Amino acid sequence: MSSANAPEGTSATLSPPLRWASRLFDRLGAGWASPRTHNRLGFSLVAGFVGALLVIELNRRGLLGLRLAARLPTRHFYAVDFAFTLLLLVELVSLVFALGASVSDSVGKQFEIVSLILLRQSFKGFIGFSEPVELAGHLVQLGPMVSDALGALGIFIVLGFYYHSQRHRPITADVRERDSFIAEKKAVACALLFAFLLITVYDASLWAASGPGFDFFAACYTVLIFSDILIVLLSIRHSSTYRVLFRNSGFALATVFARLALTAPAYANAALGLGAACFSLLLTWSYNSSIPDLDE
């Protein structure tokens, strides 16, 4: 249930900042979910991938300026990494809109992104291969690549059970309290969107000035950890039941482990990501078995 569908009196009880943030979120979310936006994003991903391949080929043939050529790769698999980066940016924005709708769905979205990052890491291993791709001389690189791929597959499988187990019950029977919590989540989501935009601009400015700056997705996940904890604290204002507090706190802990997986070494990253996803699934099953007929 969204604040847009709430009774007139309920919406009137929201503070002006919450009302404004809720309306902004609904408008941005409607635009993001529109078929036109999806078509444009799909075209941009394809164009970005093909464009990256062309630029790399031009660089291989020495057709770019020396200054630009020194900062651009010459291996075609960098184009795959670039395409996955664009795809992850799209998923990151989708995560923000999932947060405004459901805490549990937003946690699932975070693990979707972790699985895609693991797949990107696996593809990244091919950058060190000669072209055309041959296994000879690259057996050492194969282990971490297979580990990342299996970790991503494991998270994908766990997420299927995770989403199937969601019940999406409200945290309180009071309609006004419920809509107030939804509006607060939407306000946090809007703040997250702004924070991700700032991180993107800052990272891009660093790259333009001196090359690769910092781990963009690790920085975004750090911000997500604090937003998850903030939502835990906000939920206490509307429901102080132990079940709700434990579940939301457990989800926040799972995102911390997901964040650690992004910077962990080979093998440990896949194990941490998959372990955190399994923890979230077990938490959901335990939570569902302990509730009568309330709670989301």
VEXDRENZA-883170 format. One record per residue (C-alpha): chain; residue number from 1; x, y, z; residue in one letter. Coordinates in steps of 0.5 Angstrom, whole numbers, plus 500, padded with zeros to 3 digits. Layout:
N
<vexnu chain="A" resi="NUM" east="X" north="Y" up="Z" resn="A"/>
...
END
This chain:
296
<vexnu chain="A" resi="1" east="500" north="500" up="500" resn="M"/>
<vexnu chain="A" resi="2" east="503" north="507" up="498" resn="S"/>
<vexnu chain="A" resi="3" east="501" north="514" up="501" resn="S"/>
<vexnu chain="A" resi="4" east="498" north="515" up="494" resn="A"/>
<vexnu chain="A" resi="5" east="493" north="510" up="495" resn="N"/>
<vexnu chain="A" resi="6" east="492" north="512" up="503" resn="A"/>
<vexnu chain="A" resi="7" east="486" north="515" up="505" resn="P"/>
<vexnu chain="A" resi="8" east="485" north="523" up="504" resn="E"/>
<vexnu chain="A" resi="9" east="486" north="524" up="512" resn="G"/>
<vexnu chain="A" resi="10" east="492" north="520" up="513" resn="T"/>
<vexnu chain="A" resi="11" east="496" north="523" up="508" resn="S"/>
<vexnu chain="A" resi="12" east="494" north="530" up="511" resn="A"/>
<vexnu chain="A" resi="13" east="497" north="528" up="518" resn="T"/>
<vexnu chain="A" resi="14" east="504" north="527" up="514" resn="L"/>
<vexnu chain="A" resi="15" east="509" north="533" up="516" resn="S"/>
<vexnu chain="A" resi="16" east="510" north="537" up="509" resn="P"/>
<vexnu chain="A" resi="17" east="517" north="535" up="508" resn="P"/>
<vexnu chain="A" resi="18" east="515" north="527" up="508" resn="L"/>
<vexnu chain="A" resi="19" east="509" north="529" up="504" resn="R"/>
<vexnu chain="A" resi="20" east="513" north="532" up="499" resn="W"/>
<vexnu chain="A" resi="21" east="518" north="527" up="499" resn="A"/>
<vexnu chain="A" resi="22" east="513" north="522" up="498" resn="S"/>
<vexnu chain="A" resi="23" east="510" north="525" up="492" resn="R"/>
<vexnu chain="A" resi="24" east="517" north="526" up="489" resn="L"/>
<vexnu chain="A" resi="25" east="519" north="519" up="490" resn="F"/>
<vexnu chain="A" resi="26" east="512" north="517" up="487" resn="D"/>
<vexnu chain="A" resi="27" east="513" north="521" up="481" resn="R"/>
<vexnu chain="A" resi="28" east="520" north="519" up="480" resn="L"/>
<vexnu chain="A" resi="29" east="518" north="512" up="481" resn="G"/>
<vexnu chain="A" resi="30" east="513" north="512" up="476" resn="A"/>
<vexnu chain="A" resi="31" east="517" north="515" up="471" resn="G"/>
<vexnu chain="A" resi="32" east="523" north="510" up="472" resn="W"/>
<vexnu chain="A" resi="33" east="518" north="504" up="471" resn="A"/>
<vexnu chain="A" resi="34" east="515" north="506" up="465" resn="S"/>
<vexnu chain="A" resi="35" east="516" north="502" up="459" resn="P"/>
<vexnu chain="A" resi="36" east="519" north="508" up="455" resn="R"/>
<vexnu chain="A" resi="37" east="524" north="509" up="460" resn="T"/>
<vexnu chain="A" resi="38" east="526" north="501" up="460" resn="H"/>
<vexnu chain="A" resi="39" east="526" north="502" up="452" resn="N"/>
<vexnu chain="A" resi="40" east="531" north="507" up="453" resn="R"/>
<vexnu chain="A" resi="41" east="535" north="504" up="458" resn="L"/>
<vexnu chain="A" resi="42" east="536" north="498" up="454" resn="G"/>
<vexnu chain="A" resi="43" east="538" north="502" up="448" resn="F"/>
<vexnu chain="A" resi="44" east="543" north="505" up="452" resn="S"/>
<vexnu chain="A" resi="45" east="546" north="499" up="455" resn="L"/>
<vexnu chain="A" resi="46" east="547" north="496" up="448" resn="V"/>
<vexnu chain="A" resi="47" east="550" north="503" up="445" resn="A"/>
<vexnu chain="A" resi="48" east="555" north="503" up="451" resn="G"/>
<vexnu chain="A" resi="49" east="557" north="496" up="450" resn="F"/>
<vexnu chain="A" resi="50" east="558" north="497" up="442" resn="V"/>
<vexnu chain="A" resi="51" east="561" north="504" up="443" resn="G"/>
<vexnu chain="A" resi="52" east="566" north="501" up="448" resn="A"/>
<vexnu chain="A" resi="53" east="568" north="496" up="443" resn="L"/>
<vexnu chain="A" resi="54" east="569" north="501" up="438" resn="L"/>
<vexnu chain="A" resi="55" east="573" north="505" up="442" resn="V"/>
<vexnu chain="A" resi="56" east="578" north="499" up="444" resn="I"/>
<vexnu chain="A" resi="57" east="579" north="497" up="437" resn="E"/>
<vexnu chain="A" resi="58" east="580" north="504" up="435" resn="L"/>
<vexnu chain="A" resi="59" east="585" north="505" up="441" resn="N"/>
<vexnu chain="A" resi="60" east="588" north="498" up="439" resn="R"/>
<vexnu chain="A" resi="61" east="589" north="501" up="432" resn="R"/>
<vexnu chain="A" resi="62" east="593" north="507" up="434" resn="G"/>
<vexnu chain="A" resi="63" east="587" north="511" up="432" resn="L"/>
<vexnu chain="A" resi="64" east="586" north="515" up="438" resn="L"/>
<vexnu chain="A" resi="65" east="590" north="521" up="441" resn="G"/>
<vexnu chain="A" resi="66" east="596" north="519" up="445" resn="L"/>
<vexnu chain="A" resi="67" east="593" north="522" up="451" resn="R"/>
<vexnu chain="A" resi="68" east="587" north="519" up="451" resn="L"/>
<vexnu chain="A" resi="69" east="590" north="512" up="448" resn="A"/>
<vexnu chain="A" resi="70" east="594" north="512" up="455" resn="A"/>
<vexnu chain="A" resi="71" east="588" north="512" up="459" resn="R"/>
<vexnu chain="A" resi="72" east="584" north="507" up="455" resn="L"/>
<vexnu chain="A" resi="73" east="584" north="500" up="455" resn="P"/>
<vexnu chain="A" resi="74" east="586" north="495" up="449" resn="T"/>
<vexnu chain="A" resi="75" east="583" north="489" up="451" resn="R"/>
<vexnu chain="A" resi="76" east="576" north="488" up="448" resn="H"/>
<vexnu chain="A" resi="77" east="573" north="484" up="455" resn="F"/>
<vexnu chain="A" resi="78" east="574" north="491" up="458" resn="Y"/>
<vexnu chain="A" resi="79" east="568" north="493" up="454" resn="A"/>
<vexnu chain="A" resi="80" east="564" north="487" up="458" resn="V"/>
<vexnu chain="A" resi="81" east="566" north="490" up="464" resn="D"/>
<vexnu chain="A" resi="82" east="564" north="497" up="462" resn="F"/>
<vexnu chain="A" resi="83" east="557" north="494" up="460" resn="A"/>
<vexnu chain="A" resi="84" east="556" north="491" up="467" resn="F"/>
<vexnu chain="A" resi="85" east="558" north="497" up="470" resn="T"/>
<vexnu chain="A" resi="86" east="552" north="501" up="467" resn="L"/>
<vexnu chain="A" resi="87" east="547" north="495" up="468" resn="L"/>
<vexnu chain="A" resi="88" east="549" north="495" up="476" resn="L"/>
<vexnu chain="A" resi="89" east="548" north="503" up="476" resn="L"/>
<vexnu chain="A" resi="90" east="541" north="501" up="473" resn="V"/>
<vexnu chain="A" resi="91" east="540" north="496" up="478" resn="E"/>
<vexnu chain="A" resi="92" east="542" north="501" up="484" resn="L"/>
<vexnu chain="A" resi="93" east="537" north="506" up="482" resn="V"/>
<vexnu chain="A" resi="94" east="532" north="500" up="482" resn="S"/>
<vexnu chain="A" resi="95" east="534" north="498" up="489" resn="L"/>
<vexnu chain="A" resi="96" east="532" north="505" up="491" resn="V"/>
<vexnu chain="A" resi="97" east="525" north="505" up="489" resn="F"/>
<vexnu chain="A" resi="98" east="525" north="498" up="492" resn="A"/>
<vexnu chain="A" resi="99" east="526" north="501" up="498" resn="L"/>
<vexnu chain="A" resi="100" east="521" north="505" up="498" resn="G"/>
<vexnu chain="A" resi="101" east="516" north="500" up="497" resn="A"/>
<vexnu chain="A" resi="102" east="519" north="494" up="501" resn="S"/>
<vexnu chain="A" resi="103" east="524" north="493" up="506" resn="V"/>
<vexnu chain="A" resi="104" east="525" north="486" up="504" resn="S"/>
<vexnu chain="A" resi="105" east="525" north="487" up="497" resn="D"/>
<vexnu chain="A" resi="106" east="530" north="492" up="498" resn="S"/>
<vexnu chain="A" resi="107" east="535" north="487" up="501" resn="V"/>
<vexnu chain="A" resi="108" east="533" north="482" up="496" resn="G"/>
<vexnu chain="A" resi="109" east="535" north="487" up="491" resn="K"/>
<vexnu chain="A" resi="110" east="542" north="488" up="494" resn="Q"/>
<vexnu chain="A" resi="111" east="543" north="481" up="494" resn="F"/>
<vexnu chain="A" resi="112" east="542" north="481" up="486" resn="E"/>
<vexnu chain="A" resi="113" east="547" north="487" up="485" resn="I"/>
<vexnu chain="A" resi="114" east="552" north="483" up="489" resn="V"/>
<vexnu chain="A" resi="115" east="551" north="477" up="485" resn="S"/>
<vexnu chain="A" resi="116" east="552" north="481" up="478" resn="L"/>
<vexnu chain="A" resi="117" east="558" north="484" up="481" resn="I"/>
<vexnu chain="A" resi="118" east="561" north="477" up="482" resn="L"/>
<vexnu chain="A" resi="119" east="559" north="475" up="475" resn="L"/>
<vexnu chain="A" resi="120" east="562" north="482" up="473" resn="R"/>
<vexnu chain="A" resi="121" east="569" north="480" up="477" resn="Q"/>
<vexnu chain="A" resi="122" east="568" north="473" up="473" resn="S"/>
<vexnu chain="A" resi="123" east="568" north="476" up="467" resn="F"/>
<vexnu chain="A" resi="124" east="574" north="481" up="469" resn="K"/>
<vexnu chain="A" resi="125" east="578" north="475" up="469" resn="G"/>
<vexnu chain="A" resi="126" east="578" north="474" up="462" resn="F"/>
<vexnu chain="A" resi="127" east="582" north="481" up="461" resn="I"/>
<vexnu chain="A" resi="128" east="588" north="478" up="463" resn="G"/>
<vexnu chain="A" resi="129" east="587" north="473" up="457" resn="F"/>
<vexnu chain="A" resi="130" east="590" north="473" up="450" resn="S"/>
<vexnu chain="A" resi="131" east="586" north="474" up="444" resn="E"/>
<vexnu chain="A" resi="132" east="583" north="470" up="442" resn="P"/>
<vexnu chain="A" resi="133" east="581" north="467" up="449" resn="V"/>
<vexnu chain="A" resi="134" east="585" north="461" up="450" resn="E"/>
<vexnu chain="A" resi="135" east="586" north="457" up="457" resn="L"/>
<vexnu chain="A" resi="136" east="593" north="455" up="456" resn="A"/>
<vexnu chain="A" resi="137" east="598" north="459" up="461" resn="G"/>
<vexnu chain="A" resi="138" east="591" north="462" up="465" resn="H"/>
<vexnu chain="A" resi="139" east="590" north="456" up="470" resn="L"/>
<vexnu chain="A" resi="140" east="591" north="460" up="476" resn="V"/>
<vexnu chain="A" resi="141" east="586" north="465" up="474" resn="Q"/>
<vexnu chain="A" resi="142" east="581" north="460" up="473" resn="L"/>
<vexnu chain="A" resi="143" east="580" north="459" up="480" resn="G"/>
<vexnu chain="A" resi="144" east="577" north="465" up="483" resn="P"/>
<vexnu chain="A" resi="145" east="573" north="466" up="476" resn="M"/>
<vexnu chain="A" resi="146" east="570" north="460" up="477" resn="V"/>
<vexnu chain="A" resi="147" east="569" north="461" up="485" resn="S"/>
<vexnu chain="A" resi="148" east="565" north="468" up="483" resn="D"/>
<vexnu chain="A" resi="149" east="561" north="465" up="478" resn="A"/>
<vexnu chain="A" resi="150" east="559" north="459" up="483" resn="L"/>
<vexnu chain="A" resi="151" east="558" north="464" up="488" resn="G"/>
<vexnu chain="A" resi="152" east="553" north="469" up="484" resn="A"/>
<vexnu chain="A" resi="153" east="549" north="462" up="482" resn="L"/>
<vexnu chain="A" resi="154" east="548" north="460" up="489" resn="G"/>
<vexnu chain="A" resi="155" east="546" north="467" up="491" resn="I"/>
<vexnu chain="A" resi="156" east="541" north="467" up="485" resn="F"/>
<vexnu chain="A" resi="157" east="538" north="460" up="487" resn="I"/>
<vexnu chain="A" resi="158" east="537" north="463" up="494" resn="V"/>
<vexnu chain="A" resi="159" east="534" north="469" up="492" resn="L"/>
<vexnu chain="A" resi="160" east="529" north="465" up="488" resn="G"/>
<vexnu chain="A" resi="161" east="527" north="462" up="495" resn="F"/>
<vexnu chain="A" resi="162" east="527" north="468" up="499" resn="Y"/>
<vexnu chain="A" resi="163" east="522" north="472" up="494" resn="Y"/>
<vexnu chain="A" resi="164" east="518" north="466" up="494" resn="H"/>
<vexnu chain="A" resi="165" east="518" north="466" up="502" resn="S"/>
<vexnu chain="A" resi="166" east="516" north="474" up="503" resn="Q"/>
<vexnu chain="A" resi="167" east="509" north="475" up="506" resn="R"/>
<vexnu chain="A" resi="168" east="509" north="483" up="506" resn="H"/>
<vexnu chain="A" resi="169" east="505" north="484" up="512" resn="R"/>
<vexnu chain="A" resi="170" east="505" north="491" up="515" resn="P"/>
<vexnu chain="A" resi="171" east="508" north="492" up="521" resn="I"/>
<vexnu chain="A" resi="172" east="502" north="495" up="525" resn="T"/>
<vexnu chain="A" resi="173" east="495" north="495" up="524" resn="A"/>
<vexnu chain="A" resi="174" east="494" north="502" up="525" resn="D"/>
<vexnu chain="A" resi="175" east="493" north="505" up="518" resn="V"/>
<vexnu chain="A" resi="176" east="496" north="512" up="519" resn="R"/>
<vexnu chain="A" resi="177" east="502" north="509" up="523" resn="E"/>
<vexnu chain="A" resi="178" east="503" north="504" up="517" resn="R"/>
<vexnu chain="A" resi="179" east="503" north="510" up="512" resn="D"/>
<vexnu chain="A" resi="180" east="507" north="514" up="516" resn="S"/>
<vexnu chain="A" resi="181" east="513" north="509" up="516" resn="F"/>
<vexnu chain="A" resi="182" east="512" north="508" up="508" resn="I"/>
<vexnu chain="A" resi="183" east="513" north="516" up="507" resn="A"/>
<vexnu chain="A" resi="184" east="519" north="515" up="512" resn="E"/>
<vexnu chain="A" resi="185" east="522" north="510" up="507" resn="K"/>
<vexnu chain="A" resi="186" east="520" north="514" up="501" resn="K"/>
<vexnu chain="A" resi="187" east="524" north="520" up="504" resn="A"/>
<vexnu chain="A" resi="188" east="530" north="515" up="506" resn="V"/>
<vexnu chain="A" resi="189" east="530" north="513" up="499" resn="A"/>
<vexnu chain="A" resi="190" east="530" north="520" up="496" resn="C"/>
<vexnu chain="A" resi="191" east="536" north="522" up="500" resn="A"/>
<vexnu chain="A" resi="192" east="539" north="515" up="498" resn="L"/>
<vexnu chain="A" resi="193" east="538" north="517" up="490" resn="L"/>
<vexnu chain="A" resi="194" east="541" north="524" up="492" resn="F"/>
<vexnu chain="A" resi="195" east="547" north="521" up="495" resn="A"/>
<vexnu chain="A" resi="196" east="548" north="516" up="489" resn="F"/>
<vexnu chain="A" resi="197" east="548" north="522" up="485" resn="L"/>
<vexnu chain="A" resi="198" east="553" north="525" up="489" resn="L"/>
<vexnu chain="A" resi="199" east="558" north="519" up="489" resn="I"/>
<vexnu chain="A" resi="200" east="557" north="518" up="481" resn="T"/>
<vexnu chain="A" resi="201" east="559" north="525" up="480" resn="V"/>
<vexnu chain="A" resi="202" east="565" north="525" up="485" resn="Y"/>
<vexnu chain="A" resi="203" east="568" north="518" up="482" resn="D"/>
<vexnu chain="A" resi="204" east="567" north="521" up="475" resn="A"/>
<vexnu chain="A" resi="205" east="571" north="527" up="476" resn="S"/>
<vexnu chain="A" resi="206" east="576" north="523" up="479" resn="L"/>
<vexnu chain="A" resi="207" east="577" north="519" up="473" resn="W"/>
<vexnu chain="A" resi="208" east="577" north="525" up="469" resn="A"/>
<vexnu chain="A" resi="209" east="582" north="528" up="473" resn="A"/>
<vexnu chain="A" resi="210" east="587" north="523" up="474" resn="S"/>
<vexnu chain="A" resi="211" east="584" north="516" up="472" resn="G"/>
<vexnu chain="A" resi="212" east="580" north="511" up="476" resn="P"/>
<vexnu chain="A" resi="213" east="579" north="513" up="483" resn="G"/>
<vexnu chain="A" resi="214" east="575" north="509" up="488" resn="F"/>
<vexnu chain="A" resi="215" east="571" north="503" up="489" resn="D"/>
<vexnu chain="A" resi="216" east="564" north="506" up="487" resn="F"/>
<vexnu chain="A" resi="217" east="559" north="500" up="489" resn="F"/>
<vexnu chain="A" resi="218" east="563" north="499" up="495" resn="A"/>
<vexnu chain="A" resi="219" east="562" north="506" up="497" resn="A"/>
<vexnu chain="A" resi="220" east="554" north="506" up="495" resn="C"/>
<vexnu chain="A" resi="221" east="554" north="499" up="499" resn="Y"/>
<vexnu chain="A" resi="222" east="557" north="503" up="505" resn="T"/>
<vexnu chain="A" resi="223" east="551" north="508" up="504" resn="V"/>
<vexnu chain="A" resi="224" east="546" north="503" up="504" resn="L"/>
<vexnu chain="A" resi="225" east="548" north="500" up="511" resn="I"/>
<vexnu chain="A" resi="226" east="547" north="507" up="514" resn="F"/>
<vexnu chain="A" resi="227" east="540" north="507" up="511" resn="S"/>
<vexnu chain="A" resi="228" east="538" north="500" up="513" resn="D"/>
<vexnu chain="A" resi="229" east="540" north="502" up="520" resn="I"/>
<vexnu chain="A" resi="230" east="536" north="508" up="519" resn="L"/>
<vexnu chain="A" resi="231" east="530" north="505" up="517" resn="I"/>
<vexnu chain="A" resi="232" east="531" north="500" up="523" resn="V"/>
<vexnu chain="A" resi="233" east="530" north="506" up="528" resn="L"/>
<vexnu chain="A" resi="234" east="525" north="509" up="524" resn="L"/>
<vexnu chain="A" resi="235" east="521" north="502" up="524" resn="S"/>
<vexnu chain="A" resi="236" east="521" north="502" up="532" resn="I"/>
<vexnu chain="A" resi="237" east="517" north="509" up="532" resn="R"/>
<vexnu chain="A" resi="238" east="511" north="505" up="529" resn="H"/>
<vexnu chain="A" resi="239" east="512" north="498" up="532" resn="S"/>
<vexnu chain="A" resi="240" east="517" north="496" up="538" resn="S"/>
<vexnu chain="A" resi="241" east="515" north="488" up="537" resn="T"/>
<vexnu chain="A" resi="242" east="521" north="484" up="538" resn="Y"/>
<vexnu chain="A" resi="243" east="520" north="480" up="531" resn="R"/>
<vexnu chain="A" resi="244" east="520" north="486" up="527" resn="V"/>
<vexnu chain="A" resi="245" east="526" north="489" up="531" resn="L"/>
<vexnu chain="A" resi="246" east="530" north="483" up="530" resn="F"/>
<vexnu chain="A" resi="247" east="528" north="482" up="523" resn="R"/>
<vexnu chain="A" resi="248" east="530" north="489" up="520" resn="N"/>
<vexnu chain="A" resi="249" east="536" north="489" up="524" resn="S"/>
<vexnu chain="A" resi="250" east="538" north="482" up="522" resn="G"/>
<vexnu chain="A" resi="251" east="537" north="485" up="515" resn="F"/>
<vexnu chain="A" resi="252" east="541" north="491" up="516" resn="A"/>
<vexnu chain="A" resi="253" east="547" north="486" up="519" resn="L"/>
<vexnu chain="A" resi="254" east="546" north="482" up="512" resn="A"/>
<vexnu chain="A" resi="255" east="548" north="488" up="508" resn="T"/>
<vexnu chain="A" resi="256" east="554" north="489" up="512" resn="V"/>
<vexnu chain="A" resi="257" east="556" north="482" up="510" resn="F"/>
<vexnu chain="A" resi="258" east="554" north="484" up="503" resn="A"/>
<vexnu chain="A" resi="259" east="559" north="490" up="503" resn="R"/>
<vexnu chain="A" resi="260" east="564" north="486" up="506" resn="L"/>
<vexnu chain="A" resi="261" east="564" north="481" up="500" resn="A"/>
<vexnu chain="A" resi="262" east="565" north="487" up="495" resn="L"/>
<vexnu chain="A" resi="263" east="572" north="488" up="498" resn="T"/>
<vexnu chain="A" resi="264" east="574" north="481" up="500" resn="A"/>
<vexnu chain="A" resi="265" east="579" north="477" up="497" resn="P"/>
<vexnu chain="A" resi="266" east="578" north="471" up="492" resn="A"/>
<vexnu chain="A" resi="267" east="574" north="465" up="494" resn="Y"/>
<vexnu chain="A" resi="268" east="572" north="469" up="501" resn="A"/>
<vexnu chain="A" resi="269" east="568" north="474" up="497" resn="N"/>
<vexnu chain="A" resi="270" east="563" north="469" up="494" resn="A"/>
<vexnu chain="A" resi="271" east="563" north="465" up="501" resn="A"/>
<vexnu chain="A" resi="272" east="561" north="472" up="504" resn="L"/>
<vexnu chain="A" resi="273" east="556" north="474" up="499" resn="G"/>
<vexnu chain="A" resi="274" east="552" north="467" up="499" resn="L"/>
<vexnu chain="A" resi="275" east="553" north="466" up="506" resn="G"/>
<vexnu chain="A" resi="276" east="549" north="473" up="507" resn="A"/>
<vexnu chain="A" resi="277" east="544" north="471" up="502" resn="A"/>
<vexnu chain="A" resi="278" east="543" north="464" up="506" resn="C"/>
<vexnu chain="A" resi="279" east="542" north="468" up="513" resn="F"/>
<vexnu chain="A" resi="280" east="537" north="473" up="510" resn="S"/>
<vexnu chain="A" resi="281" east="533" north="467" up="507" resn="L"/>
<vexnu chain="A" resi="282" east="533" north="463" up="514" resn="L"/>
<vexnu chain="A" resi="283" east="531" north="470" up="517" resn="L"/>
<vexnu chain="A" resi="284" east="525" north="470" up="513" resn="T"/>
<vexnu chain="A" resi="285" east="523" north="463" up="514" resn="W"/>
<vexnu chain="A" resi="286" east="524" north="464" up="522" resn="S"/>
<vexnu chain="A" resi="287" east="520" north="471" up="522" resn="Y"/>
<vexnu chain="A" resi="288" east="514" north="468" up="518" resn="N"/>
<vexnu chain="A" resi="289" east="513" north="462" up="522" resn="S"/>
<vexnu chain="A" resi="290" east="513" north="467" up="528" resn="S"/>
<vexnu chain="A" resi="291" east="508" north="472" up="526" resn="I"/>
<vexnu chain="A" resi="292" east="500" north="471" up="527" resn="P"/>
<vexnu chain="A" resi="293" east="497" north="476" up="522" resn="D"/>
<vexnu chain="A" resi="294" east="501" north="482" up="522" resn="L"/>
<vexnu chain="A" resi="295" east="508" north="485" up="520" resn="D"/>
<vexnu chain="A" resi="296" east="512" north="487" up="514" resn="E"/>
END
